[in-house]
Amino acid sequence: MLRNRPAFLLKAFTFGVVAWTGTALAEWTDDAKRCYLGGGDKSQVIQYCTRAIESGRLDTAELSITHSNRAGQYNARGDVELAIADYNTAIRLNPNARNSYVGRGSIHRARGEETKALADFDKAISIPVSADQAWDYINRARAYRRKGDLSAALSDLDHANRLDPKIREVYVERGAIYEARNNTQKAFENYDAALGLDSKDAEMLARRARTHNNLGDSQRALNDYNSALALEPNVAARYASRALTHRILGNPDAAISDYTHAIRLEPKRGLRYTARAAVHQAKGDWASALADYEAAIKAEPDRGGYWSSRASAYEYMGNYAAAIPDRSEAIRLEPKDADWRVSRGWTLLHAGRIEEAFADFSEAIRMDPGAAGHYDSRGHAFLVLGRFDEALQDFERAIKLQPSKGAHYAWRAYVSLYRDQPGAGLADLDKAESVDRDYDVASMRGQFRFASGDLKSAIAEYSRYLSIRPNATSGFTYRGLARMVNGDLRDAVGDLRRALQYNIWNSSAVLWLHVARARLGEDPRAETQAHAARFDPKRWPRPAFKALLGEISIQEMLAAARDPSPIKTRQQEAEAYFLAGQYYLSAKRVSDAKKMFLAVLDRKVPYTYAHMGARAQLALLAN
């Protein structure tokens, strides 16, 4: 957990929150039915909704539902203010319109208004359910899911399924929860069950395709996306989804072609350009990537998210000076969104402008003092700078605001990890698990055990985590690392390959897989070369691939780990020296390996796996 992911990456521009209902469709007008069913071209669906609303043929309940359905379509199209207006109307018509609260809350969250979002989710949950109405349970489950109470959501969905096993949305919601829990097999089973109700459901084909990708079967994913596109050939999102599969299969040009098709279908959606920009960036074609970010901004110039996306691209390229004005523009455009302050705070921190960074973190807290996550963000920044007491104070404030959320106790535990006293943090991990049934701490326990040098216990904890989340790439990655350091090289290779099955862009797994195989006496170069092609040739960790493949020297790799950000430099140099140490172990140069591992410790980043691995490796080499 090196840093919080910038807030803009956590924002979704669409939610697909549609107010489904148990009302018999036969009683509705044709336009209201089409509005309810959605799918296809969103502008056309909005026209159906509007005609239904203006027809005068809907009763109050149906009118509320149709406003909520139209709100979902507006939101998916990016017309957020129109969506909020429709949700407000739906709630005014029916104060118990549960899905309208969920939809409006989701928009509040995307706009950085977490307190308002939680209030809407709580209101939706508080509305009584009828014991024999499956839809009441489905809709409450949606509120629970967005609030983060996944166990309660699953309980409601299972109840709805028992009442009526033929409701598609039960499988949709349940599948999404299992995906969030990294139990992709169960997610697949739910989407597959939905397709059993209707084999020509394009949305379900796309969802099942996503699970195929996450299960490492991208050819089946491609087949499902092709089928979905055959049913809905003019839906831009389908091309964007298939493009990702082409990337996984190692065909970036086909991905760019699909993204280009999506852009032709939706030339005014900035999201389509930023998706294509990511492929250009991965190819090292920064000029084309920046041109796409610029096109996204021109397509939707009043949306802060696209300015923030370009800022992140500049930051990735090491140009923090260019990133800061774009972060500021996002704030100017959406001044009520506290998350943009957090994003700029991180950029300023990496640029070394510490006082300004903390002014942004503090302003985010002032803007939404009920959002515990903002205290976590500022606390994390304090941690990175070694200001542990101030970090601890912020995490305790977060706990006071949300005492039932395990994440805040986990952050407090990280103070001990950053202080290089990992054993002291285990009590907080236990607390996190005891107060929050949806917070799995087994992986973090593995991390803390690893940091303590107890490799056997670390491996056991990662195994326990994988029993809960069997498709979690992180579980296999870090268990593989622990096994490699411990000398269990064959098992390490198996774990690291499984990690890549679930995330082909896991650069750590690729690099550690290479050195594990090399230590076994194998030649891993062909496999590593194939993986390396997915990573930007201009940025870290590509120099690490080049060194392991013999294209540059180890010393050149170490020099290439430097970044304009001192924070990032320490982290990347730790990674580089750790890899160099493993490389020298594979070459039987134990003395040189030790020097490299000691250099990792000199970077003083005890919260990184490079530091943990280096210290554990030194302890084993001393015996």
C-alpha positions in Angstrom: 0.0 0.0 0.0 2.4 2.6 -1.2 0.0 5.5 -1.7 -3.7 6.1 -2.1 -4.8 5.7 -5.6 -5.6 9.2 -6.9 -9.3 9.9 -6.4 -10.0 10.4 -10.0 -9.2 6.8 -10.7 -11.9 5.8 -8.2 -14.5 7.8 -9.9 -17.0 6.1 -12.2 -18.6 8.2 -14.9 -21.5 5.7 -15.2 -23.2 3.6 -12.6 -26.0 1.7 -14.4 -28.3 2.4 -11.4 -31.7 1.8 -12.9 -34.8 1.7 -10.8 -36.2 -1.7 -11.6 -39.6 -2.6 -10.1 -41.8 -5.5 -9.5 -44.8 -3.8 -11.2 -46.1 -6.0 -14.0 -44.7 -4.6 -17.3 -48.0 -5.5 -19.1 -49.6 -2.5 -17.3 -47.1 0.0 -18.5 -47.0 2.0 -21.7 -44.7 0.8 -24.5 -42.4 3.8 -24.0 -42.2 3.2 -20.3 -41.3 -0.5 -20.9 -38.5 0.6 -23.3 -37.3 3.1 -20.8 -37.3 0.4 -18.1 -35.5 -2.2 -20.2 -32.7 0.3 -21.3 -29.8 -1.1 -23.3 -28.7 0.1 -26.7 -28.4 3.7 -27.6 -28.9 5.8 -24.4 -30.2 8.9 -26.3 -32.9 6.8 -27.9 -33.8 5.2 -24.5 -34.0 8.7 -23.0 -36.5 9.7 -25.7 -38.6 6.7 -24.7 -38.5 7.7 -21.1 -39.4 11.3 -21.9 -42.4 10.3 -24.0 -43.6 8.1 -21.2 -43.2 10.9 -18.6 -45.1 13.4 -20.8 -47.8 11.0 -21.9 -50.0 11.6 -18.9 -50.8 7.8 -18.8 -48.5 6.8 -15.9 -49.7 6.8 -12.3 -47.6 8.4 -9.6 -45.7 5.3 -8.7 -44.9 4.5 -12.4 -44.0 8.2 -13.0 -41.5 8.1 -10.1 -39.9 4.9 -11.4 -39.7 6.3 -15.0 -38.0 9.4 -13.8 -35.5 7.2 -11.9 -35.0 5.1 -15.0 -34.3 8.2 -17.1 -31.9 9.5 -14.4 -29.9 6.3 -14.8 -29.7 6.8 -18.6 -28.7 10.5 -18.2 -26.0 9.5 -15.7 -24.7 6.8 -18.0 -24.5 9.4 -20.8 -22.7 11.8 -18.6 -25.5 14.3 -18.0 -25.1 14.3 -14.3 -27.2 17.4 -13.4 -30.1 16.1 -15.4 -29.8 12.8 -13.7 -29.9 14.5 -10.2 -32.9 16.5 -11.2 -34.7 13.3 -12.2 -33.7 11.5 -9.1 -35.0 14.5 -7.0 -38.3 14.4 -8.9 -38.6 10.6 -8.4 -38.1 11.1 -4.7 -40.6 13.9 -4.5 -43.2 11.8 -6.2 -42.4 8.8 -4.0 -40.4 9.4 -0.8 -39.8 5.7 -0.5 -38.2 5.5 -4.0 -35.3 3.4 -2.7 -33.4 3.1 -6.0 -33.5 6.9 -6.5 -31.7 7.4 -3.3 -29.1 4.8 -4.4 -28.7 6.4 -7.8 -28.4 9.9 -6.3 -26.0 8.7 -3.6 -23.8 7.1 -6.3 -23.5 10.5 -8.1 -22.7 12.2 -4.8 -19.9 9.8 -4.2 -18.5 10.3 -7.7 -18.5 14.0 -7.1 -16.5 13.7 -3.9 -19.5 14.3 -1.6 -19.2 11.2 0.6 -21.3 12.4 3.5 -24.3 13.1 1.2 -23.7 9.7 -0.5 -23.8 7.8 2.8 -26.9 9.7 3.9 -28.7 8.6 0.7 -27.6 5.0 1.1 -28.7 4.9 4.7 -32.1 6.4 3.7 -32.5 3.7 1.1 -31.6 1.0 3.6 -34.1 2.4 6.2 -37.1 2.0 4.0 -39.1 -1.0 5.2 -39.2 -4.1 3.0 -42.2 -6.4 2.4 -41.5 -9.9 3.4 -42.9 -11.4 0.2 -41.6 -8.8 -2.3 -38.3 -10.0 -3.9 -37.7 -6.6 -5.5 -37.7 -4.9 -2.1 -34.8 -7.1 -1.1 -33.0 -6.5 -4.4 -33.3 -2.8 -4.1 -32.1 -2.7 -0.5 -29.2 -5.0 -1.5 -28.1 -2.3 -4.0 -28.0 0.2 -1.2 -26.0 -2.1 1.1 -23.6 -2.9 -1.8 -22.9 0.8 -2.5 -22.5 1.5 1.2 -19.9 -1.3 1.4 -21.9 -3.8 3.5 -21.5 -6.7 1.1 -22.6 -9.5 3.5 -25.9 -7.8 4.1 -26.3 -7.2 0.4 -25.7 -10.9 -0.3 -28.2 -11.9 2.4 -30.9 -9.8 0.8 -30.1 -11.1 -2.7 -30.2 -14.7 -1.6 -33.6 -14.0 0.1 -34.9 -12.5 -3.2 -33.6 -15.5 -5.1 -35.6 -17.8 -2.9 -38.7 -15.8 -3.5 -38.2 -15.7 -7.2 -35.3 -17.5 -8.9 -36.0 -16.0 -12.3 -35.2 -12.3 -11.6 -32.2 -11.3 -13.7 -31.1 -8.5 -11.4 -30.4 -10.9 -8.5 -27.6 -12.5 -10.6 -26.4 -9.1 -11.8 -26.0 -7.7 -8.2 -24.6 -11.0 -6.8 -22.1 -11.3 -9.6 -20.9 -7.7 -9.0 -20.3 -8.5 -5.3 -18.4 -11.6 -6.0 -16.2 -9.7 -8.5 -15.5 -7.1 -5.8 -14.5 -10.0 -3.5 -12.2 -11.5 -6.1 -14.3 -14.6 -6.2 -14.5 -14.5 -10.0 -15.7 -18.1 -10.4 -18.9 -17.3 -8.4 -19.3 -14.1 -10.3 -19.1 -16.1 -13.6 -21.7 -18.6 -12.3 -24.1 -15.8 -11.5 -23.8 -14.2 -14.9 -24.0 -17.5 -16.6 -27.2 -18.2 -14.7 -28.6 -14.9 -15.9 -27.8 -15.9 -19.5 -29.8 -19.1 -18.7 -32.8 -16.8 -18.4 -32.0 -15.1 -21.7 -29.1 -16.3 -23.9 -29.3 -13.1 -25.9 -28.8 -10.7 -23.1 -25.9 -8.6 -24.4 -25.1 -7.0 -21.1 -24.8 -10.4 -19.4 -22.6 -11.6 -22.2 -20.3 -8.7 -21.6 -20.2 -9.3 -17.9 -19.5 -13.0 -18.4 -16.7 -12.0 -20.8 -15.2 -9.9 -18.1 -15.1 -12.9 -15.7 -13.6 -15.0 -18.5 -10.8 -12.4 -18.7 -10.3 -12.4 -14.9 -10.2 -16.2 -14.9 -7.4 -16.2 -17.5 -9.6 -17.4 -20.4 -9.4 -14.4 -22.7 -10.3 -16.3 -25.9 -13.7 -17.1 -24.4 -14.0 -13.5 -23.3 -13.4 -12.5 -26.9 -16.1 -14.9 -28.1 -18.6 -13.4 -25.6 -17.8 -9.8 -26.6 -18.2 -10.8 -30.2 -21.7 -12.2 -29.4 -22.7 -9.1 -27.5 -21.6 -6.9 -30.4 -23.6 -9.0 -32.8 -26.7 -8.3 -30.7 -25.8 -4.6 -30.1 -23.4 -3.5 -32.9 -23.8 0.2 -32.1 -23.0 0.3 -28.4 -19.7 2.0 -27.8 -19.1 0.4 -24.4 -19.0 -3.1 -26.0 -16.1 -2.1 -28.3 -14.3 -0.6 -25.3 -14.7 -3.8 -23.4 -13.5 -5.9 -26.3 -10.5 -3.6 -26.7 -9.3 -4.5 -23.2 -9.4 -8.2 -24.2 -7.3 -7.5 -27.2 -4.8 -5.8 -24.9 -4.8 -8.8 -22.6 -4.2 -11.1 -25.7 -1.2 -8.9 -26.6 -2.8 -7.1 -29.6 -2.7 -3.4 -28.8 -3.4 -2.4 -32.4 -6.6 -4.3 -32.4 -7.4 -2.6 -29.1 -6.8 0.9 -30.6 -9.0 -0.1 -33.5 -11.9 -1.0 -31.2 -11.5 2.2 -29.1 -11.5 4.2 -32.4 -14.8 2.5 -33.3 -16.2 3.4 -29.9 -15.1 7.0 -30.4 -16.9 7.2 -33.8 -20.0 6.0 -32.1 -19.6 8.4 -29.1 -17.4 11.3 -30.3 -18.5 13.5 -27.4 -17.6 11.1 -24.6 -14.3 11.9 -23.2 -14.1 8.5 -21.6 -13.6 6.9 -25.0 -10.5 9.0 -25.7 -8.9 8.4 -22.3 -9.3 4.6 -22.8 -7.4 4.8 -26.1 -4.8 7.1 -24.5 -3.9 4.3 -22.0 -3.0 2.0 -24.9 -0.8 4.6 -26.6 0.8 5.3 -23.3 1.6 1.6 -22.7 3.2 1.5 -26.1 5.4 4.4 -25.2 3.6 6.7 -27.7 3.2 9.6 -25.3 2.4 12.1 -28.0 -0.6 10.1 -29.2 -1.7 9.6 -25.6 -1.6 13.3 -24.8 -3.5 14.1 -28.0 -6.2 11.7 -26.8 -6.3 13.3 -23.3 -6.6 16.7 -25.1 -9.5 15.4 -27.2 -11.2 14.1 -24.1 -11.0 17.6 -22.6 -12.3 19.2 -25.7 -15.2 16.7 -25.9 -16.3 17.5 -22.3 -14.4 20.6 -21.2 -16.5 21.1 -18.1 -15.7 17.7 -16.5 -12.9 17.8 -14.0 -12.2 14.1 -14.4 -10.6 14.5 -17.8 -8.3 17.2 -16.6 -7.3 15.0 -13.7 -6.7 12.1 -16.1 -4.3 14.2 -18.1 -2.7 15.3 -14.9 -2.1 11.7 -14.0 -0.6 11.0 -17.4 1.8 13.9 -16.9 2.6 12.6 -13.4 3.3 9.1 -14.8 5.7 10.7 -17.3 7.5 12.4 -14.5 6.3 15.9 -15.4 4.8 17.0 -12.1 5.0 20.7 -13.1 2.6 20.1 -16.0 0.3 17.9 -13.8 -0.4 20.5 -11.1 -2.2 23.1 -13.4 -4.5 20.3 -14.7 -5.3 19.2 -11.1 -6.1 22.9 -10.3 -8.4 23.1 -13.4 -10.3 20.1 -12.2 -10.8 21.9 -8.8 -11.9 25.1 -10.6 -14.5 23.2 -12.7 -15.9 21.2 -9.8 -15.1 23.2 -6.7 -17.4 21.2 -4.5 -15.6 17.9 -5.2 -13.2 17.3 -2.3 -11.6 14.4 -4.0 -9.9 16.7 -6.5 -8.1 18.4 -3.6 -6.8 15.0 -2.5 -5.5 14.2 -6.0 -3.7 17.6 -6.2 -2.4 17.0 -2.7 -0.7 13.8 -3.8 0.8 15.4 -6.9 2.2 18.3 -4.8 3.6 15.9 -2.3 5.5 14.0 -5.0 6.7 17.3 -6.4 8.2 18.2 -3.0 5.7 21.0 -2.3 4.8 19.7 1.1 3.0 22.6 2.7 0.8 23.1 -0.3 0.1 19.4 -0.4 -1.1 19.4 3.2 -3.2 22.5 2.6 -5.1 20.5 0.0 -5.6 17.5 2.2 -6.8 19.7 5.0 -9.1 21.6 2.7 -10.7 18.3 1.6 -11.4 17.5 5.2 -12.9 21.0 5.8 -15.1 20.6 2.8 -16.5 17.2 3.9 -15.6 16.7 7.5 -17.8 13.6 7.7 -15.8 11.7 5.1 -13.5 9.5 7.1 -11.5 8.6 4.0 -10.1 12.1 3.7 -8.4 11.7 7.1 -7.0 8.4 5.8 -5.6 10.2 2.8 -3.9 12.9 4.9 -2.7 10.2 7.4 -1.2 8.2 4.5 0.7 11.3 3.3 2.0 11.8 6.9 3.2 8.2 6.9 5.1 8.5 3.6 7.0 11.5 5.1 7.7 9.6 8.4 5.4 11.9 10.5 4.0 9.0 12.3 2.3 10.7 15.3 0.4 13.0 13.0 -0.6 10.0 10.8 -1.9 8.2 13.9 -4.0 11.2 14.9 -5.7 11.2 11.5 -6.4 7.5 11.5 -7.9 7.8 15.0 -10.2 10.6 13.7 -11.3 8.3 10.9 -12.1 5.5 13.3 -14.1 7.9 15.5 -16.2 8.9 12.4 -16.7 5.3 11.2 -15.9 2.9 14.1 -17.5 -0.1 12.2 -15.2 0.2 9.1 -12.2 -2.1 9.2 -10.2 -0.1 6.7 -9.5 2.7 9.3 -8.1 0.2 11.8 -6.0 -1.3 9.0 -4.6 2.2 8.3 -3.7 2.6 11.9 -2.0 -0.7 11.8 0.2 0.6 9.0 1.7 3.1 11.3 3.5 0.2 12.9 4.6 -1.1 9.6 6.0 2.2 8.5 7.8 2.5 11.8 9.3 -0.9 11.1 7.6 -2.4 14.1 5.1 -4.7 12.2 4.3 -6.9 15.2 2.7 -4.0 16.9 0.1 -3.6 14.2 -1.4 -7.1 14.4 -3.9 -6.1 17.2 -5.4 -3.4 14.9 -5.8 -6.0 12.1 -7.7 -8.2 14.5 -9.8 -5.2 15.5 -10.6 -4.5 11.8 -11.8 -8.0 11.3 -13.9 -8.0 14.5 -15.8 -4.8 13.7 -16.3 -5.3 10.0 -17.4 -8.7 8.6 -16.7 -7.5 5.0 -13.0 -6.6 5.7 -10.6 -9.4 5.0 -7.3 -8.9 6.8 -5.6 -12.3 6.0 -3.5 -10.7 3.2 -2.5 -7.9 5.4 -1.6 -10.3 8.2 0.6 -12.0 5.6 2.3 -8.7 4.8 2.9 -8.0 8.5 4.2 -11.5 9.1 6.4 -11.1 6.1 7.7 -7.8 7.4 8.5 -9.6 10.7 10.6 -12.2 8.9 8.2 -15.0 9.7 7.9 -16.5 6.2 6.1 -19.6 7.3 3.3 -17.7 8.9 3.1 -15.2 6.1 2.6 -18.0 3.6 -0.1 -19.5 5.8 -1.9 -16.2 5.9 -1.8 -15.7 2.2 -3.1 -19.2 1.8 -6.0 -18.3 4.1 -6.7 -15.2 2.1 -6.8 -17.2 -1.1 -9.3 -19.5 0.4 -11.6 -16.5 0.9 -10.7 -14.7 -2.4 -9.5 -17.5 -4.7 -8.9 -15.3 -7.7 -7.0 -12.5 -5.9 -3.8 -11.8 -7.9 -2.2 -10.1 -4.9 -2.6 -13.3 -2.8 -0.7 -15.3 -5.3 1.9 -12.6 -6.0 2.9 -12.1 -2.4 2.7 -15.8 -1.4 4.9 -16.4 -4.5 7.4 -13.8 -3.3 7.5 -15.2 0.2 8.0 -18.7 -1.2 10.8 -17.5 -3.5 12.7 -15.8 -0.6 12.2 -18.9 1.5 13.8 -21.0 -1.2 10.5 -22.8 -2.2 11.2 -21.9 -5.8 9.0 -24.4 -7.7 6.0 -23.4 -5.6 6.9 -19.7 -6.1 6.8 -20.1 -9.9 3.4 -21.7 -9.7 2.0 -18.9 -7.6 3.5 -16.1 -9.7 2.1 -17.7 -12.9 -1.4 -17.9 -11.2 -1.0 -14.2 -10.3 -0.5 -13.4 -13.9 -3.5 -15.5 -14.9 -5.7 -13.0 -13.0 -3.8 -9.8 -13.9 -1.5 -9.8 -16.9 -0.2 -6.3 -16.1 1.2 -7.4 -12.7 4.8 -6.3 -13.3 6.0 -7.5 -9.9 4.8 -11.0 -10.6 6.6 -11.0 -14.0 9.9 -9.8 -12.6 9.8 -12.1 -9.6 8.8 -15.0 -11.8 11.9 -14.4 -13.9 14.3 -14.5 -11.0 12.6 -17.5 -9.4 12.9 -19.4 -12.6 16.5 -18.3 -13.0 17.3 -19.4 -9.5 15.9 -22.8 -10.5 18.5 -22.9 -13.4 15.8 -22.4 -16.1 16.0 -19.9 -18.9 13.0 -17.5 -18.4 13.9 -15.0 -21.1 11.3 -15.9 -23.7 8.5 -15.8 -21.2 9.7 -12.6 -19.7 10.1 -11.0 -23.2 6.5 -11.8 -24.1 5.3 -10.1 -20.9 7.6 -7.2 -21.2 6.0 -6.1 -24.4 2.9 -5.0 -22.4 4.8 -2.3 -20.5 5.8 1.2 -21.6 9.4 1.1 -22.9 10.0 4.6 -21.6 9.2 4.2 -17.9 9.9 2.0 -14.9 9.7 -1.0 -14.6 10.7 -1.5 -18.3 14.4 -1.0 -17.4 14.1 -3.8 -14.9 12.9 -6.1 -17.7 15.8 -5.0 -19.9 18.4 -5.8 -17.2 17.0 -9.2 -16.6 16.9 -9.9 -20.3 20.5 -8.8 -20.7 19.8 -5.7 -22.8 21.3 -3.3 -20.2 23.6 -3.7 -17.2 22.4 -4.0 -13.6 24.0 -0.6 -12.9 22.1 1.0 -15.8 18.9 -0.5 -14.3 19.7 0.9 -10.9 20.3 4.4 -12.4 17.0 4.2 -14.3 15.0 3.7 -11.1 15.3 7.4 -10.3 12.3 9.6 -10.7 11.7 13.4 -10.4 9.8 12.5 -7.2 12.1 11.7 -4.3 9.3 9.6 -2.8 8.9 7.5 -5.9 12.7 7.3 -6.3 13.1 5.6 -2.9 10.4 3.0 -3.7 11.7 2.3 -7.3 15.3 2.0 -6.2 14.3 -0.4 -3.5 12.6 -2.5 -6.1 15.7 -2.3 -8.4 18.2 -3.3 -5.7 16.0 -6.2 -4.6 15.8 -7.5 -8.2 19.6 -7.1 -8.5 20.1 -9.1 -5.4 17.9 -11.9 -6.7 19.7 -11.7 -10.0 23.0 -12.2 -8.3 21.6 -15.1 -6.2 20.7 -16.8 -9.5 24.3 -16.2 -10.7 25.6 -17.7 -7.4 27.2 -14.4 -6.5 26.1 -14.3 -2.9 28.4 -11.5 -1.8 27.1 -9.2 -4.5 23.5 -10.2 -3.6 24.0 -9.3 0.0 25.3 -5.8 -1.0 22.2 -5.3 -3.1 19.8 -6.3 -0.3 21.6 -4.0 2.1 21.1 -1.2 -0.4 17.4 -1.9 -0.3 17.4 -1.4 3.5 19.3 1.9 3.1 16.3 3.3 1.2 14.3 3.0 4.5 11.0 2.0 2.9 9.9 -0.8 5.4 6.3 -0.8 4.0 7.5 -2.1 0.6 7.7 -5.8 -0.3 11.2 -5.1 -1.6 12.3 -4.1 1.9 10.6 -7.0 3.5 12.0 -9.5 1.0 15.5 -8.1 1.3 15.6 -8.3 5.0 14.2 -11.8 5.1 16.7 -12.9 2.4 19.6 -11.4 4.4 18.5 -13.3 7.5 18.4 -16.6 5.6 21.7 -16.0 3.9 23.2 -15.3 7.4 22.3 -18.8 8.6 
